[in-house]
Amino acid sequence: MLVVLCLGGCVSKPAEITVKVQPMKVETRFIEELKPGEKSPLAACEEALTDWKFGCKTAFDFEIVDKSELADEFLANVRIKKAIISLDAPVTIWISSKASDDTKMHEEAHVLICRRVYGEAEKTALAGAAKVVKKEFQGGGSSLEAAAKEGLSLASEEICRYYHMAMVEKINRVSEIFDRLDQDNPDKKDSELVELAFQKYRLIKGNKS
């Protein structure tokens, strides 16, 4: 988590949100080529696994609207004026070099699911940031700067928690639906099953997300 402080010279600006979305990066790792001491993430019965992480970092323009000192602790209320959200999405396909073509295509389908959900990253992060902009957060610490930093950490946690919960829930549910569909429909193309998995997810959620 990145928190940027500007205690002294924050210029007054209209509240706004900026989201910076890095392209999704996909890497393929063969379990036969693990580095010394590196453990395989695959279970004994698995040929492949797609591992994904969605990173969320924040920076803020803010003002201290209230401060106090109690004994050796400072308290500060910070109001968020601007939020800058930086997102990335490293995805790793862990696979055996001996894996079948069907297994390879199956994992590529999981990458496609990640890519489609990550396509909503900006919208989701904007919704999360809207929950903190113009809001106040209180922090405490051994100095005014430390107290402000803790308040900003709370704002950052709220944004990234909202973002991760939305993204993780969708990827996990769509992936689970796809896996079931793939087992039940071995003759259908993975791309068709991915589309069907998203359709079923929307029906379950009762919306067009």
KAQUIFEN-V909361 format. One record per residue. N is the residue number from 1. RES is the residue in one letter. OMEGA is omega in whole degrees, 0 to 359 (none if undefined). Layout:
# KAQUIFEN-V909361
N&RES&OMEGA ; N&RES&OMEGA
This chain:
# KAQUIFEN-V909361
1&M&180 ; 2&L&177 ; 3&V&182 ; 4&V&181 ; 5&L&172 ; 6&C&187 ; 7&L&191 ; 8&G&193 ; 9&G&179 ; 10&C&180 ; 11&V&180 ; 12&S&180 ; 13&K&172 ; 14&P&178 ; 15&A&179 ; 16&E&181 ; 17&I&175 ; 18&T&177 ; 19&V&178 ; 20&K&184 ; 21&V&176 ; 22&Q&177 ; 23&P&177 ; 24&M&179 ; 25&K&182 ; 26&V&179 ; 27&E&175 ; 28&T&178 ; 29&R&177 ; 30&F&185 ; 31&I&177 ; 32&E&183 ; 33&E&178 ; 34&L&178 ; 35&K&179 ; 36&P&180 ; 37&G&181 ; 38&E&181 ; 39&K&177 ; 40&S&177 ; 41&P&183 ; 42&L&172 ; 43&A&184 ; 44&A&183 ; 45&C&185 ; 46&E&174 ; 47&E&186 ; 48&A&179 ; 49&L&175 ; 50&T&183 ; 51&D&182 ; 52&W&176 ; 53&K&177 ; 54&F&182 ; 55&G&181 ; 56&C&177 ; 57&K&184 ; 58&T&169 ; 59&A&186 ; 60&F&162 ; 61&D&188 ; 62&F&173 ; 63&E&176 ; 64&I&184 ; 65&V&179 ; 66&D&179 ; 67&K&179 ; 68&S&179 ; 69&E&179 ; 70&L&183 ; 71&A&182 ; 72&D&183 ; 73&E&174 ; 74&F&173 ; 75&L&180 ; 76&A&171 ; 77&N&180 ; 78&V&175 ; 79&R&181 ; 80&I&179 ; 81&K&180 ; 82&K&178 ; 83&A&175 ; 84&I&184 ; 85&I&178 ; 86&S&186 ; 87&L&171 ; 88&D&185 ; 89&A&174 ; 90&P&180 ; 91&V&179 ; 92&T&172 ; 93&I&174 ; 94&W&187 ; 95&I&174 ; 96&S&176 ; 97&S&180 ; 98&K&183 ; 99&A&180 ; 100&S&177 ; 101&D&178 ; 102&D&179 ; 103&T&179 ; 104&K&180 ; 105&M&178 ; 106&H&180 ; 107&E&176 ; 108&E&177 ; 109&A&176 ; 110&H&175 ; 111&V&178 ; 112&L&177 ; 113&I&178 ; 114&C&182 ; 115&R&181 ; 116&R&178 ; 117&V&179 ; 118&Y&175 ; 119&G&178 ; 120&E&186 ; 121&A&183 ; 122&E&180 ; 123&K&182 ; 124&T&179 ; 125&A&177 ; 126&L&179 ; 127&A&178 ; 128&G&181 ; 129&A&179 ; 130&A&180 ; 131&K&183 ; 132&V&181 ; 133&V&184 ; 134&K&179 ; 135&K&179 ; 136&E&178 ; 137&F&182 ; 138&Q&176 ; 139&G&178 ; 140&G&179 ; 141&G&183 ; 142&S&177 ; 143&S&178 ; 144&L&179 ; 145&E&179 ; 146&A&179 ; 147&A&179 ; 148&A&180 ; 149&K&178 ; 150&E&177 ; 151&G&178 ; 152&L&177 ; 153&S&178 ; 154&L&178 ; 155&A&180 ; 156&S&180 ; 157&E&181 ; 158&E&179 ; 159&I&186 ; 160&C&176 ; 161&R&178 ; 162&Y&182 ; 163&Y&183 ; 164&H&181 ; 165&M&181 ; 166&A&184 ; 167&M&182 ; 168&V&181 ; 169&E&184 ; 170&K&180 ; 171&I&181 ; 172&N&183 ; 173&R&180 ; 174&V&179 ; 175&S&179 ; 176&E&179 ; 177&I&180 ; 178&F&181 ; 179&D&179 ; 180&R&180 ; 181&L&181 ; 182&D&178 ; 183&Q&185 ; 184&D&184 ; 185&N&185 ; 186&P&183 ; 187&D&182 ; 188&K&178 ; 189&K&180 ; 190&D&180 ; 191&S&177 ; 192&E&181 ; 193&L&176 ; 194&V&179 ; 195&E&179 ; 196&L&178 ; 197&A&177 ; 198&F&178 ; 199&Q&179 ; 200&K&178 ; 201&Y&179 ; 202&R&178 ; 203&L&179 ; 204&I&180 ; 205&K&179 ; 206&G&178 ; 207&N&183 ; 208&K&182 ; 209&S&none
